[in-house]
């Protein structure tokens, strides 16, 4: 299982949100590029980066995002505001390792399927769940899709992964989140990346026992220092993985 140390940017600063409330961001007084480098030095093989300003339609963080992609010494999985083919391909051309797409997949599934085929292992589907429905536009609009139907609609699409966030729970009820994520992982043909579940390294161990979970985002817990990245990476590396039985 892969650990993705996770950084969220707003107005050039590292922040974390409570249930996606952009107007109530907690600011962490750290240097974003130096933080990314420290994660690479700790052994991270990937990082996840979300641009909250891009979700709002602003390019405030563009130069900083480019700098992180250029200097992080590991591939960057980039999310936030990917609403057009041009935006997706712009950031792929800028060197982003993967692009996370949610809203555009609900708006134009055919385009997203095409992008996934054109850019193998570089497109990740975001499935943000609120009260049984997939949310779009930065968690502000409720779509008609259930998460199961949304994932099934892309069953044959060659995504690099499916990133699942249970907004209902959002760190408060890990048991409920694990239930949702494990249920979706069971039905999905594409490996699931869990978001918002890890508060301690014990949560990483528990996730590793769920079939079809390929990774987990760890953000707030790193900044709050309830999880040490080196320890998290080691736990994920040594975690039990089911072995197929050959007859």
C-alpha positions in Angstrom: 0.0 0.0 0.0 1.3 3.4 -0.9 1.2 6.5 1.4 0.6 9.8 -0.3 1.7 12.7 2.0 -0.8 15.3 1.2 -0.6 19.1 0.8 -3.5 21.5 0.3 -2.8 25.0 -0.9 -4.8 28.2 -0.4 -3.4 31.6 -1.2 0.1 30.2 -1.4 -0.1 28.6 2.1 -0.5 25.1 3.4 -3.9 24.6 4.9 -6.3 21.9 6.0 -10.1 22.1 5.9 -12.9 20.8 8.1 -15.5 19.1 5.7 -14.3 21.2 2.8 -15.2 24.6 4.2 -12.9 26.8 2.2 -13.7 29.8 4.4 -12.5 28.1 7.6 -9.1 26.8 6.6 -6.5 26.1 9.2 -3.2 27.6 8.1 0.1 25.7 8.7 3.1 28.0 8.8 5.4 25.9 6.8 7.2 26.4 3.5 5.4 24.3 0.9 8.4 23.5 -1.3 10.6 22.6 1.7 7.8 20.5 3.1 7.5 18.5 -0.1 11.3 18.0 -0.1 11.2 16.8 3.5 8.6 14.2 2.5 10.8 12.9 -0.3 13.8 12.7 2.1 11.6 10.7 4.5 11.1 8.1 1.7 7.8 9.0 0.1 7.5 7.8 -3.5 4.5 10.1 -4.3 2.8 13.1 -2.9 -0.7 14.4 -3.4 -1.3 18.1 -3.9 -4.7 19.9 -4.0 -5.1 23.5 -5.1 -8.1 25.0 -3.4 -7.8 28.2 -5.3 -8.0 26.3 -8.6 -11.3 24.8 -7.3 -12.6 28.4 -7.0 -11.4 29.2 -10.5 -8.3 31.2 -9.5 -4.7 30.6 -10.6 -3.2 32.1 -7.5 -1.1 29.1 -6.7 -0.1 28.2 -10.3 3.6 29.2 -10.0 3.9 27.5 -6.6 2.3 24.3 -7.9 4.8 24.3 -10.8 7.7 24.8 -8.4 6.6 21.9 -6.2 6.2 19.7 -9.3 9.7 20.7 -10.5 11.5 20.4 -7.2 9.7 17.8 -5.1 12.0 14.9 -6.1 9.0 12.6 -6.4 5.9 12.5 -8.7 3.0 14.7 -7.8 -0.7 13.7 -7.9 -2.4 17.0 -8.6 -6.1 17.8 -7.8 -8.2 20.9 -8.0 -10.1 22.7 -10.7 -9.5 20.2 -13.5 -12.7 21.2 -15.4 -11.5 21.1 -19.0 -9.3 19.0 -21.3 -7.0 22.0 -21.6 -6.4 22.2 -17.9 -5.7 18.5 -17.5 -3.3 18.4 -20.4 -1.6 21.7 -19.3 -0.6 20.1 -16.0 0.4 16.8 -17.5 2.7 18.8 -19.8 4.0 20.7 -16.8 5.1 17.4 -15.3 2.4 16.4 -12.9 2.6 12.6 -12.4 -1.2 12.2 -12.2 -4.2 14.4 -12.5 -7.3 13.9 -10.2 -10.6 14.5 -11.9 -14.0 14.6 -10.2 -16.4 17.3 -11.4 -15.4 16.9 -15.1 -16.2 13.2 -14.8 -19.7 13.9 -13.8 -20.1 16.6 -16.4 -18.5 14.9 -19.4 -17.8 11.2 -18.7 -16.9 10.5 -22.4 -14.1 13.1 -22.3 -12.7 11.7 -19.1 -12.7 8.1 -20.5 -10.9 9.5 -23.5 -8.3 11.3 -21.4 -7.7 8.1 -19.3 -7.0 6.2 -22.5 -4.7 8.9 -23.9 -2.7 9.3 -20.7 -2.4 5.7 -19.3 -1.8 5.6 -15.5 -2.0 9.4 -15.2 -5.7 10.0 -14.5 -7.3 9.4 -11.1 -11.1 9.5 -10.6 -12.2 11.4 -7.5 -15.4 10.1 -5.8 -16.4 12.5 -3.0 -19.4 11.1 -1.1 -22.0 13.1 0.9 -25.1 11.4 2.3 -24.9 8.6 -0.4 -24.3 10.9 -3.4 -21.3 12.0 -5.3 -20.5 15.7 -4.8 -18.9 18.0 -7.4 -17.6 21.5 -7.7 -15.4 21.3 -4.6 -18.1 19.4 -2.5 -20.7 22.2 -3.1 -23.0 20.5 -5.7 -24.8 17.2 -5.3 -24.9 15.0 -8.4 -27.5 12.4 -9.2 -24.9 9.6 -8.9 -24.5 7.2 -6.1 -20.8 6.3 -5.6 -21.5 2.8 -6.7 -23.2 3.9 -9.9 -20.5 6.5 -10.6 -17.7 3.9 -10.3 -19.6 1.4 -12.4 -20.1 4.0 -15.1 -16.3 4.0 -15.5 -15.8 0.3 -15.0 -13.6 -0.3 -18.1 -11.7 3.0 -17.9 -8.0 2.6 -17.4 -7.7 5.0 -14.4 -4.5 5.0 -12.3 -6.8 4.8 -9.2 -10.1 5.9 -7.7 -9.7 8.4 -4.9 -12.6 8.0 -2.4 -13.5 10.6 0.3 -16.4 10.2 2.7 -17.3 13.8 3.4 -20.0 12.7 5.9 -17.4 11.3 8.2 -14.3 13.5 7.4 -12.0 12.2 10.1 -14.7 12.0 12.8 -16.0 8.5 12.2 -13.3 6.3 10.8 -15.4 3.2 11.2 -18.1 4.6 8.9 -15.5 5.7 6.4 -13.8 2.3 6.3 -17.2 0.7 5.8 -18.0 2.9 2.8 -14.5 2.6 1.3 -14.3 -1.2 1.7 -17.7 -1.6 0.1 -16.7 0.5 -2.9 -13.3 -1.3 -3.1 -15.1 -4.6 -3.2 -17.2 -3.5 -6.2 -14.5 -1.5 -8.1 -12.3 -3.0 -10.8 -9.8 -0.2 -10.2 -7.7 0.0 -7.0 -9.0 2.5 -4.4 -7.0 5.3 -2.8 -8.5 6.2 0.6 -8.7 9.9 1.6 -9.4 11.3 5.1 -9.2 8.0 7.0 -5.7 8.2 8.5 -5.4 9.8 11.9 -2.7 7.4 13.3 -0.5 4.6 12.0 -3.0 2.1 13.3 -5.4 3.3 10.7 -2.9 2.5 8.0 -2.6 -1.0 9.3 -6.4 -1.4 9.3 -6.6 -0.1 5.7 -4.0 -2.5 4.5 -6.3 -5.4 5.3 -9.0 -4.2 3.0 -8.8 -5.8 -0.4 -8.3 -3.5 -3.4 -7.0 -0.6 -1.4 -3.8 0.6 -3.2 -3.0 3.7 -1.1 -4.0 6.4 1.4 -3.7 10.1 1.5 -2.2 11.4 4.8 -2.4 15.2 5.3 -3.8 16.7 8.4 -2.3 14.0 10.6 1.2 14.9 9.3 0.7 18.5 10.1 -0.8 17.8 13.5 2.1 15.4 14.1 -0.2 12.5 15.1 1.5 10.5 12.3 5.2 10.4 11.6 5.7 10.0 7.8 8.7 7.7 8.1 6.8 5.4 10.5 3.7 5.5 8.2 5.7 4.5 5.2 7.3 1.6 7.1 3.9 0.4 8.4 2.5 0.5 4.9 5.5 -1.3 3.5 5.3 -4.1 6.0 1.5 -4.3 6.1 -0.2 -7.5 5.3 -1.3 -7.9 1.7 -3.6 -10.7 0.7 -1.9 -13.4 -1.4 -3.9 -15.0 -4.3 -4.4 -18.7 -4.0 -3.5 -20.6 -7.1 -5.1 -24.0 -7.6 
